[in-house]
Every structure is written in structure tokens, then in C-alpha cells.
Amino acid sequence: MLTRFRADPRKVRVAIRRDGAEWVATVSLRHGFGSYSARATGPRKALVKALRKADRYGLDGVDLSMGWAYEHPQRVDVE
């Protein structure tokens, strides 16, 4: 959920995988070059660290200060 609304899914891709006892999260541009990875003991910690790193270094499509600005591209409105 954190990724959907704080990273624009049209611009960046987020991947999380397990590597031994640690988790690795990677935030990368969908088009072009640029990615940031982070390792942690849990998937959420790794994701937060990777998003913070991407935001700090200005990866286009990640802006943690915007909060809930981005909508998931496959979002379905329920009425």
C-alpha cells in the first residue's frame, strides 16, 4: 500500500525479494536508467528504506511528501 500511493506506478517499478535471512527492495524507473535498493530484516523495512533513498536522490516518480497523491493504475471504484 505504501508503494501505490507514494510512488507513481506509471514511472517506477518496485520489487521485493528475499535474499537469505534478509529482504531486498528495489525501486527502479520503468523507462530509462536509475534504481535504488535497500536491505533489511523485513520486507516493509526494506521497502521503506528503498523508497526513502529514491526520494532523497530525486528518482522521478517517487515523492514521499505527497502522501496519497498517486492512484493505482488498476484501481476499481466501488460504488
Secondary structure, 3 states (H helix, E strand, C coil): CHHHHHECCCCEEEEEEEECCEEEEEEEECCCCCEEEEEECCHHHHHHHHHHHHHHCCCCCECHHHCCCCCCCCCCCCC
